[in-house]
Amino acid sequence: CRVASQTLVACGRSDPSGLGAGDFVLVERAIVEQRRTDGSAHSASYRTQLLRVFCEVIEHGRANALLTEVPDPFRPAPRRHRAVEDVNEEQLGKALPDTVIRQLDQHLHLLGPTSGHGSISAVDLRAMHQTIYQILRDTGRRPGEIVSLRIGCVEVIDGQHNLIYDNHKAARRRRRLPITAATAEIITTWQHRREQMPTAPTTQQWLFPSPLLRSHQARGHLTASC
């Protein structure tokens, strides 16, 4: 609110009754362009949070008749507070050196638990963990974004395969990430196997169901820590 006030005063817009949509855009820009004391930029998530909170303040004022002097166009546009993004947020990523990836791939068959849990056998659990690793390796997504994938998370548009996932950190659902046909094949192969597995009804929508529904994994899918 302090930044908004300073920005409007600096632009000669101190009369609330004369504010419009363009003035709100100026305020939004000033909020997301704030810098740390050393001059460096804040993270995209922090700037998004600042903008979201300011928009909530304005909407609260609207809903409770606290901004009656301010014209209605001075308010956030739909979903505008989610417009701040990290650079290359949706790009393919690779966090491990190639030498490490090659070693992991060579020993892929060793990855996963040696015993079953609940209704899921050890063989299926190993296949599940190996699939998760390969998707992490190929996409660079966060572990929490991979374990929460849903059945049918691969789509094909004009021959291009896309992974549909939820960016939990930025609260942005159903993001689309281009993936290779090989990665899509890894996912669909597991999905066919997963559909044959006897799992609880609460897990049926998840690509990677949790075998421990009575523990902290009550969402129905594996957790990132698992």
C-alpha positions as CSV (number, residue, x, y, z in Angstrom):
1,C,0.0,0.0,0.0
2,R,2.9,2.3,0.7
3,V,4.4,1.7,-2.7
4,A,0.9,2.2,-4.3
5,S,0.5,5.5,-2.6
6,Q,4.0,6.8,-3.4
7,T,3.5,5.7,-7.1
8,L,0.2,7.5,-7.5
9,V,1.5,10.7,-5.8
10,A,4.6,10.7,-8.0
11,C,2.3,10.6,-11.0
12,G,0.1,13.4,-9.8
13,R,-2.8,11.1,-9.2
14,S,-3.6,12.1,-5.6
15,D,-7.4,12.5,-6.2
16,P,-9.0,9.1,-5.5
17,S,-12.1,10.0,-7.7
18,G,-9.9,10.3,-10.8
19,L,-8.2,6.9,-10.6
20,G,-8.7,4.3,-13.4
21,A,-7.5,1.0,-14.8
22,G,-4.3,2.6,-16.1
23,D,-3.4,3.8,-12.7
24,F,-3.9,0.3,-11.3
25,V,-1.5,-1.0,-13.9
26,L,1.1,1.6,-12.8
27,V,0.7,0.4,-9.2
28,E,1.1,-3.2,-10.2
29,R,4.2,-2.5,-12.1
30,A,5.7,-0.6,-9.2
31,I,5.0,-3.4,-6.8
32,V,6.5,-6.2,-8.9
33,E,9.6,-4.0,-9.8
34,Q,10.5,-3.4,-6.2
35,R,14.1,-4.2,-5.3
36,R,16.0,-5.4,-2.3
37,T,18.2,-2.9,-0.4
38,D,21.2,-4.1,-2.4
39,G,19.5,-3.5,-5.7
40,S,18.8,-7.1,-6.6
41,A,15.4,-8.3,-7.7
42,H,13.1,-10.2,-5.4
43,S,12.1,-13.7,-6.4
44,A,9.1,-14.2,-8.7
45,S,7.2,-15.9,-6.0
46,Y,7.7,-13.1,-3.5
47,R,6.7,-10.4,-6.0
48,T,3.6,-12.5,-6.9
49,Q,2.7,-12.7,-3.3
50,L,3.1,-8.9,-2.8
51,L,0.8,-8.3,-5.8
52,R,-1.7,-10.9,-4.7
53,V,-2.0,-9.4,-1.2
54,F,-2.4,-5.9,-2.5
55,C,-5.1,-7.1,-4.9
56,E,-6.9,-8.7,-2.0
57,V,-6.8,-5.5,0.0
58,I,-8.4,-3.6,-2.9
59,E,-11.1,-6.3,-3.4
60,H,-11.8,-6.3,0.4
61,G,-12.3,-2.6,0.2
62,R,-14.7,-3.0,-2.7
63,A,-16.7,-5.7,-1.0
64,N,-17.1,-3.7,2.2
65,A,-17.8,-0.2,0.7
66,L,-14.6,1.2,1.9
67,L,-13.5,2.5,-1.5
68,T,-16.7,4.3,-2.6
69,E,-14.7,7.4,-3.8
70,V,-12.6,5.3,-6.1
71,P,-14.0,4.4,-9.6
72,D,-14.6,0.7,-10.2
73,P,-12.0,0.4,-13.0
74,F,-9.3,0.8,-10.3
75,R,-9.1,-2.8,-9.4
76,P,-7.2,-6.0,-10.5
77,A,-8.0,-7.6,-13.8
78,P,-8.9,-11.3,-13.5
79,R,-5.9,-13.5,-12.6
80,R,-3.5,-10.5,-13.1
81,H,-1.7,-11.2,-9.8
82,R,-0.5,-14.5,-11.2
83,A,1.3,-12.9,-14.1
84,V,4.8,-12.8,-12.5
85,E,7.0,-15.7,-13.6
86,D,10.5,-16.9,-13.1
87,V,12.6,-16.9,-16.2
88,N,12.4,-20.3,-18.0
89,E,9.9,-21.6,-15.4
90,E,8.3,-23.9,-17.9
91,Q,11.4,-24.8,-19.8
92,L,12.9,-28.3,-19.7
93,G,15.5,-28.4,-16.9
94,K,18.4,-30.7,-15.9
95,A,19.8,-30.3,-12.4
96,L,22.3,-33.2,-12.4
97,P,25.5,-33.6,-14.4
98,D,25.4,-36.0,-17.3
99,T,27.9,-38.3,-15.6
100,V,25.6,-38.7,-12.6
101,I,22.6,-39.3,-14.8
102,R,24.4,-42.0,-16.8
103,Q,25.3,-43.8,-13.5
104,L,21.8,-43.6,-12.2
105,D,20.4,-44.9,-15.6
106,Q,22.9,-47.8,-15.6
107,H,21.6,-48.9,-12.1
108,L,17.9,-48.0,-12.7
109,H,16.9,-51.6,-11.9
110,L,18.2,-51.2,-8.3
111,L,16.0,-48.1,-7.6
112,G,12.9,-48.6,-5.3
113,P,11.9,-50.5,-2.2
114,T,12.6,-54.2,-1.8
115,S,9.2,-55.0,-0.1
116,G,5.6,-54.2,-0.8
117,H,3.3,-51.9,1.1
118,G,-0.4,-52.2,1.5
119,S,-2.0,-53.5,-1.7
120,I,1.0,-52.5,-3.9
121,S,3.6,-55.2,-4.5
122,A,7.4,-54.6,-4.3
123,V,7.7,-55.1,-8.1
124,D,5.1,-52.4,-8.7
125,L,6.6,-50.1,-6.2
126,R,10.0,-50.4,-7.8
127,A,8.5,-49.7,-11.2
128,M,6.7,-46.7,-9.8
129,H,9.8,-45.2,-8.2
130,Q,11.8,-45.8,-11.4
131,T,9.2,-44.1,-13.5
132,I,9.2,-41.1,-11.1
133,Y,12.9,-40.8,-11.4
134,Q,12.8,-40.9,-15.2
135,I,10.2,-38.1,-15.3
136,L,12.2,-36.0,-12.9
137,R,15.3,-36.6,-15.0
138,D,13.6,-35.7,-18.3
139,T,11.5,-32.7,-17.2
140,G,13.3,-31.0,-14.4
141,R,10.1,-30.5,-12.5
142,R,9.9,-30.4,-8.7
143,P,9.3,-33.7,-7.0
144,G,6.0,-32.5,-5.6
145,E,4.8,-31.7,-9.1
146,I,5.7,-35.2,-10.4
147,V,4.2,-37.3,-7.5
148,S,0.9,-35.4,-7.9
149,L,0.4,-36.2,-11.6
150,R,-3.0,-37.5,-12.5
151,I,-4.1,-40.3,-14.8
152,G,-4.2,-38.9,-18.3
153,C,-1.5,-36.2,-17.7
154,V,0.0,-36.6,-21.2
155,E,-1.7,-34.9,-24.1
156,V,-0.8,-34.7,-27.8
157,I,-1.5,-31.6,-29.9
158,D,-0.3,-31.6,-33.5
159,G,2.1,-34.4,-32.8
160,Q,3.7,-32.5,-29.8
161,H,3.5,-34.3,-26.4
162,N,2.8,-32.2,-23.4
163,L,2.9,-33.0,-19.7
164,I,0.0,-31.5,-17.7
165,Y,1.0,-30.8,-14.1
166,D,0.2,-28.5,-11.2
167,N,2.8,-25.9,-10.1
168,H,2.0,-26.0,-6.4
169,K,4.6,-23.4,-5.4
170,A,3.0,-20.7,-7.6
171,A,-0.5,-22.1,-7.2
172,R,-0.8,-22.5,-11.0
173,R,-2.8,-25.5,-12.0
174,R,-2.7,-27.5,-15.2
175,R,0.5,-26.2,-16.6
176,R,1.7,-27.7,-19.9
177,L,5.3,-28.7,-20.5
178,P,6.5,-30.0,-23.8
179,I,8.1,-33.4,-23.5
180,T,9.7,-35.9,-25.9
181,A,7.9,-38.9,-27.3
182,A,10.3,-41.1,-25.3
183,T,9.3,-39.4,-22.0
184,A,5.6,-39.7,-23.0
185,E,6.1,-43.4,-23.6
186,I,7.6,-43.9,-20.1
187,I,4.6,-42.2,-18.6
188,T,2.0,-44.1,-20.6
189,T,3.7,-47.4,-20.1
190,W,3.5,-46.9,-16.4
191,Q,-0.1,-45.6,-16.6
192,H,-1.2,-48.9,-18.4
193,R,0.4,-50.9,-15.6
194,R,-1.0,-48.6,-12.9
195,E,-4.5,-49.1,-14.2
196,Q,-4.3,-52.8,-13.6
197,M,-3.2,-52.4,-10.0
198,P,-5.7,-53.0,-7.1
199,T,-5.7,-49.6,-5.3
200,A,-8.2,-47.8,-3.0
201,P,-10.9,-45.7,-4.6
202,T,-9.4,-42.5,-3.1
203,T,-6.2,-43.1,-5.1
204,Q,-7.8,-43.8,-8.5
205,Q,-7.2,-40.4,-10.0
206,W,-3.5,-40.4,-9.2
207,L,-0.7,-41.7,-11.5
208,F,1.4,-42.6,-8.4
209,P,-1.0,-43.8,-5.7
210,S,0.1,-44.0,-2.1
211,P,0.2,-47.4,-0.4
212,L,0.0,-45.8,3.0
213,L,-3.3,-44.1,3.2
214,R,-3.5,-44.2,7.0
215,S,-0.2,-42.2,7.4
216,H,0.4,-38.6,6.5
217,Q,0.0,-39.4,2.8
218,A,-3.8,-38.9,3.0
219,R,-4.0,-37.1,-0.3
220,G,-4.0,-40.4,-2.1
221,H,-0.7,-40.0,-4.0
222,L,3.0,-40.4,-3.0
223,T,4.6,-37.4,-1.3
224,A,7.8,-35.7,-2.4
225,S,9.6,-36.9,0.8
226,C,8.6,-40.5,0.0
